[in-house]
């Protein structure tokens, strides 16, 4: 069972952190929103944030600190928390809060500082639990999981490249704001190592069945006549933040910061518990009915470019940014291929029967749309053809019925027309104006959702069994 003790006054600890963080909140030459974009980049179309031009940056930004610079640890450093005998100092906490400011553009005030501090401490506690668990697994199973220093440096190089910086430039940008490189390194080490472990342990065991994929495709196609929304999301997990009220309060603070210009993508990466966090909260296009009912109700009232207020749901709170919206489509588009045998309308019953038997033999050999032409081409007298994409209403009546009833990847029985016998393969199906329903994309999305659910349960178990002392 999780055991949490407050050993000393929260007020005393808060005073130490407040002093450090209010100092960090003093303007550092450029807006934190600009730094967030420089350090992280934007995903999709987040709410606009003011970004100074290069000339302003050059004149306002102080010269970067030397590469060897490390922020001086304060004389007043004390213990912020103990996680199973692993100490989190007030220095660690202040550093993490500075990193959140630099990478998200969220600027705490005296009123919002306690919630911001709570979020930073919660993240540090989770990371300590993750590293402790990974060390235990490494010891038991005798294989490396935790990223080495070299692997962490590679991750930092990738992050810098995404932000059009080199690693030294990225670290110098952080150091100029009083953030030691070890703060970024340890966050990346914990995040990436945990992702590696979860995917390695559970990813190969997950089996997304064809029935699940087809059911999802069916729902997407059926919902295509309903409104669709292109959204970015932040999900605050109430289990991680200390309950529903705490999650709601934290979400309210984040909405206020987003309204003041903090980039949505950067905030999502740091604060969201959703599987879309790594993509800056970008959930793409969703159909009405795909999100929780409370989110659907809010989406219906939003206009493109608007940010929602906090939306309480089971297990947490959503913040939604509506990037675009479109009405449902009435027509269905299908991508078809065929295997056919030419047969005139005057063919005898025996000729039709022989052609049908031959076509059924070929049909049994077809595995998928990608290899269909090559498979069909091996049988003399049978031709393959790509019919392209068309609305079902524009197809021959004989083809239209099959196209409506078949799902992507399925084959029809032989269909007789005036010119021959045909086996149709439905290679794709979508509503007009809606992106192609892709089998692999759906499988990856379902896999990501299940891995995220597993990871959240895993972390809840670790928290519940841990001894955590907050001082």
N, C-alpha and C positions, 0 to 999 in steps of 0.2 A: 504493500500500500504506500502511496506517496506520502512522505512526511516533510512538511515545510514548517520551519521555525523562523520567527523574527527574533534574532538574537539581540540586536540593538535597535535603537530608534530609526525608523524610516526617515524621519525628519533630518536626523544628523547625516545619514547617508545622502539624502536628497540635497542638503546644503552643499556638500562637497561636490557632487556632480553638477548642481545648478551653477556653481561658481565657474566650473570648467566649461560648461556648455553655453552659458550666456556670453562667456568670452569668445567661444567659438562662433557664436551667432553674430558677432560684430562683422560688418562687411569686410571681405577679404580681397577686394579688388575687382571681382566680377560677381555677378549674381550666382547663387547656388543653382538656379535653374540652368544657367549657361554651363556650369561645371557638370551638372548631371548629363546634359546632352553631349558634352565633350568626352566624358568618361564612359558613358554607356551607349549613347546613340538612341534614336527613337524607333519605335515599332508601330506600324500602321499610321494612324492619324490621331495622336493624342491631343488633348486640349492645348491650344497655342501657349507658348511660353516666350517671354521676351528674351532674345539672345543678342548681345552686343555684337557689333561688327568687328572684324579683325583688328582695325585700327584702335578701337576702344579697348579691346582685350590687351593689345600690345602695350598701351599706355597705362592701363589700370592694373594689370597683373604684375605682382612683384616678381623679381627674378627668382627662378626656381632654386630651391635649396640644393646643396651639393648631394651627390648620390649617396655619400656615406652618412648623411644626416639622419639622426634618430631622435624623435621627440624626447625631451628630458622627462623622466618619471617624476611626478610631483612629490614633494616632501610629505604632503598630507595623505599620501596613498594609504588606503585601508581596504578591508575586505567588503566586497559588495554581496557576495554569495559563496556558498560552498556546495559543490555538487559531488556527492559521494567522495568527500575528502579532496576534491579538486577545487582549488581556489579561483574565483573570479574577483579581481581587484577593482577598486574604483577607477584605477587607470585604464584597465581593460574596458570597463563600461563607458568611460568618457571617450576613449578611442573609437569604440564601435558607434557611438552616437555621432561623432564627427564624421565617420565614414558614411553613415546614413544620410547626413546632411549633404555631403559632397556628391553622393551618387544618386540622390533622389530629388534634391531641391527642396525637401521638406525643412522648414525653418521653425523650430520650436519657439514658443513664447513662454513666459512665466506660467501662464495658465495651462498650456498644453504640454509643458515639460514632463510632468509626472507620467502621462500616458506614453510619451515618446521614450522616456527612460525605461518604462515597463516593457515596451516592445523590444528595445535593444537588449535588455537583460534576458528576456524570454528567448531571444535568438541565441544569445551566448550560452544559456543553460542547455538548450537543445543541442547545440554544437558540441558541448562538452560531453553530453550523454551519448551522442553519436560516435565521437572519437573513442570514448571508453568502451562502447559496445564493439566497435571495430577492432580495438586492441585485443579484447577478449576473444573475438572470433579468430583473429590472426594467431593467437597463442594456441587455441584449441585445434584449429585446422591446419596450422603451419604453412600458410601461404599469404603473400602480401596483399593487402587491400588499400591501406592508407597511402595516398599519393606521396611520392618522394619529393624532395626539394626541387629536383630537376623537372618533374612532372608539373609541379605547381608553377614553376617559372614558365613552362610551356603554356599553361592555362592563362597566365598573366599576359603573355605575348599575344595570345589569341584575342583576349579582351581588349588589349591596346590596339590591335589591328582593326577590330570592329569599330573603334572610336577614332580611327585615322591617326593614331599615335604610335610611337615605338615604346617598348617597355620602360626605358629610362624616362621618357617624357611623361608617361602615365604616373610612375612613382614620384617624379619630381612635382607633378601637379598635386598629388596627395600630400606630399611632404610640405609643400608651401602652405598647406592649410593645417599643419601640425599633426598629420596622420602618418604614423610609422608604417613602413612597408609590411612589417610582420602582421599588422592588423588585417590588411587585405589578404596576405598569404594564408593566414589561419582560417579566415572565412572561406576562401576558395578551397583549401585543403579539406575542410569538413564537408562542404556542400558536394564537391565532386566525388570525394571518397564514398559518401553515403549514397549518392546516385549510382555509382559504380557497383556498390554492394547490393543495393536493392534490385537493380536490373540484372546483375549477375546471378543472384540467388533465385529470384522469382521470375525474371523475364523468360527464361527457357522453359519454365514449368507452366506458364500461362498458355492456355489453348483457347484461342478465339475461334469458335466453331463457325462453319459456314451458315448454320441456322441463325446465329447471332448477327452475322454480317448481312444476311438477306433480310432479317427482321428490321435491322437499322435502315437498309436501303428502302424497304417497303414503307417505313415510317417517313423517311425523307421525301419519297415520291408522293405519298399520300398527303403530306403536309405542304407540298409545293404550291398548292392552291391558296395557302394561307400566307399572311405577311411573313417576310424574312428580314432578319436584322444582322447587320455586321457590327460586332461588338468587341470591346476590350473589357476585361473584368479584373477585379481584385476581390478575393474571397478571404475574409478574416475568420479563422477557425476559432470558435468559442472555447473548444477544448484546450487550445494552446494558450489563449489569452486570459483564462481565468473565469470563464462563464459568459453568459449572454450579455449581461450589462457591460462588462469590460470590452467585449467585442464591439458592441454598439458604440461605446464611447470612443474607442480607438478608430472605428470607421468614420465617425463624425469628424474627428480631428483630421483624418486624411482627406476627407472631402473638402474641408476648409482649405487645406494646403493645395489641393489640386485646383480649386477655384482661384487661388492666388498665383497659379502658374507652374506648379511643380509638374514635371513631365509624367504622364500617366504610366508609360512603359517602365520608367525607372522605379516608380513607386511600386508597381506590380512585382517587379523582380525582387525587391527587398521585402515586401510585406505580405504578398499573396500566398495563400496555402493551396491554391489551385494548381493543377498540372500545367496550366498555361503560363505560369509565372516565368518560366525560362524564356518564353517568347514575348515577354513584356506584357502579358495579359491578353494577347491577341487570340481570341476564340474564333475568329473568322465569321462566316455566315451561319446563323442558327435559325431554325424554323420555330414558329410559334408552337409551344408545347414541348420543346426540347429542354428548356430551362425550368427551374421550379416555378410553380404557379405565381408566387409573389413577384418573381423577376419578370415573368410574362406580363403581369398587370402593369408594372412600371414601364416596360418597354413600349407598351401600347400608347403611353402618354408622352413619351419622349420624342423629340425631333432630332434629326441628324445633327451632330455637333454638340449635343447636350450631355451633361453629366447627371447621373441620378443622385438622389439622396441615399443614405444607407438603407439597404433592403434586408430586414431580418428574415432568415429562413431557418430551417432545422440545422443545427450544428454550427451556425455562424451568421455572418452578415456579408452581403454582396455590395460592391460599388460597381456600377455599370457605366461605361462611356459608349454611347450610340454613335458609331461612325457613319453608318448609312442604313437605309431602309428601303424596301421595295414591296410592291403589292404582289400577291400570289399570282402564279401563271396558270392559265387555263388549258394550254396545250402540252402534250407530252412528246418529247423528242426521243427517238430510238436510233441507235447505231446498229446496223445490220450487216451480216455477211451471209453468203449462201453457198451451199453445194447443190448443184443441179444437173439433171440429165434432160437434154432436149427431147421432146416428145410431142408430136403434133396432136391436134384435137381429134384426128381421125384414127389414132392408134388403137389397136385391138386390146381387149381385156388382158390377153396373154402378154402383150408387149408392156402394158402398164404394170402388170404383176412382176415381170422380170426386172423392169427398171426400179420398181419399189424395193425389191429384195436387194438389188445391188446398192441402192442408195442407203438402205438401212445398215448394210455392212460397213459402208464408209462412215456413216454417222457414229457407229460404235467406236471408231478409231479416232474421232476428233476429241482432243483434250481441252483445247481452249481457243479463243479467237486469234491469238498471236500466231499459232502454228497451223491454223485451219487450212490456209491455201497450200502449204507444203504437204499436209496430210492428204488432202483431196487430190492433189496433182499426181499422186502415185497410182491412182486408179484410172485406167483408160476409159474414156467415154463420160467421165464425170468432171465437170468444170467448177471452179471456185470463183467467187466474185465478191467484191466489197461494194455493198449498196449504199455506203455512206450513212449520213444522219438525216432523218426526215421526221416530220410530224406524222403521227399515226393516222391522222385524218387524210393525209395525202397518199397513203399506201393503197395498193390493191386490196379490195375487201378481204381476199383470202389471206393476205399477209397481215392486215391490220389486226385481225382477231388474235393471231398468234403473238404479235408484237405487244398487244395490250396485256395478255395473260402471262407471258414468259418474263422471267427476271434475268438481269444481266448474268451471262455465263451459261444460260440454258439453251437447249436446242429444241426445235419443233419436230414433230413427226412429219413425214413427207406430205407436201401440200401440192395438189394437182391444180395446174392452171392451163390455159389454152396452148401454152408453148412448152410445157414440160412438167417435171416433178422437181420440187425444191425442198431442201432442209434449211431452215433459217436459224442463224445463231444471233442471239441478242447480246451485243458486245457492250452496250451501255444504254442507260435510260435516264432521262432527266426531264424536268419541267422546262418549258421554254423560258429563257432568261435566267435559268439557274445553272450553276456550275455542274459539270459532269459528275455523276455519282460514281466515285472511284473505289473499287474494292480494296486496294491496298491502303488508301487513305483512311477508310473506315476502320480497317483492321488495326492500323497504327493508332488511331484515335481511341479505340476501345482498349487497346493494350495500355496506352498511357493513362487512361482513366483508372484501370484496375491497379496498375502499379502505384499510382498516387494514393488510392484507397488503402492499399497494403502498407505503404510507407506511413500514412497517418495513423493507422492502427498500431503499427510497430512503435512509433514514437509515443503514443498514449500509454502503451504497456511499459515502456522505459521510464516515463515520467511517474507512473503510478507505483513503480517498484523502487524508485530512487529516494535517497535521503537528500533533500534540498533545503539548505538553511539560507534564508535571505536576511542580510544584516542591515 
